[in-house]
Amino acid sequence: MDIEKPPLRMTVSRFTHAIRQLADSEVGREAKWMFVALIALLSAANSLIVVNSYVGRNFMTAIAERRSAEFIREAIFYVGVFAASTVVTILAHFLEERLGLLWRDNLTRRALKRYLANCAYYRLASSGDLGNPDQRIAEDIRAFTASTLSFVLMAFNSSFTIVAFAGVMISISPLLSVVAILYAALGSFVTLLLGHPLIKLNYDQLDKEAEFRAGLISVRDNAESIFRERREDSLLAELLRRLDAVVDNFRRICAVNRNVGFFTTGYNWMIQIIPALLIAPAYIAGEVEFGVITQSAAAFATAVAAFSLIVTQFQSISNFAVVVARLNSMVDAVDNAANGVDHSEHRD
């Protein structure tokens, strides 16, 4: 499988096809209602985050200016907002898991029916066109449904957050908004530049790990014949070769993760200090209250995180691209096998 080709088109195509399949299925109505309820809960959670930024601003200002009555009032508001946020967030997470489970169940059932239809499983085993179909059906579908739903919700959250906190930052300082956008754009570009090799490396790692496990399973299943034929040395050499492939590929992954980690760690640390550097001079000059500094820090960090999904979720995104590539190859191979297409004939 050549996944050096840009995976975006394939990812979008597979994603939209899977969404349509779920919506048109027998559980489509239930899934739609669950998704609408989930969006409503996430909207409420994000609104509470915005409210919390203003409550926190007034709370910190009351402390700095030693206003005890206002401090007590804002503390009560603070607790109330945290309690509401906790309930809404937990309910949203619960609903996300249930919707993900519903989707996985539906998609897995479809895959099993296609895999066992028209002797597709037998043709695939004979031709060797598809490696580890069991892992792809059991693990890759689980990862695909969970990751897709997670990314959709993160995209929604990010869009809501950007709109809401852009207004908050503009009310504090228009410069803060501009810096947030530029900082996030730079971070996303550098992260993509450094981490792009992870997509192919992660894809290869899954296959190499599966090949190593398959070798060990073969030893267990054929223990008696191996003992009779005394093939331990040749099997050991083959297993060590597969282990070397696993280790060598993972070393490359570690090197890329190191480079990405150096950048993203520094990137995240700077988020904490940039708002203070921009707003503190205004506070020192008496132009804003002390609570504005803490509000600007929270708003900047939240908005940058929303803009910086590629930075904060790059590992997950690269793994998702791998899962999509594997599922795509599985669907193609199963369809070809079910239709009686044998690629081994073409290779001969």
JORA-V262694 format. One record per helix or strand of 3 or more residues. SS is the DSSP state (alpha for helix, beta for strand). FROM is the first residue (numbers start at 1). TO is the last residue. Records with the same first field share a line. If there is no record, write none. Layout:
SS = FROM-TO, FROM-TO
This chain:
alpha = 8-24, 28-64, 68-127, 133-172, 174-195, 198-221, 223-229, 232-284, 290-307, 309-312, 314-338, 343-347
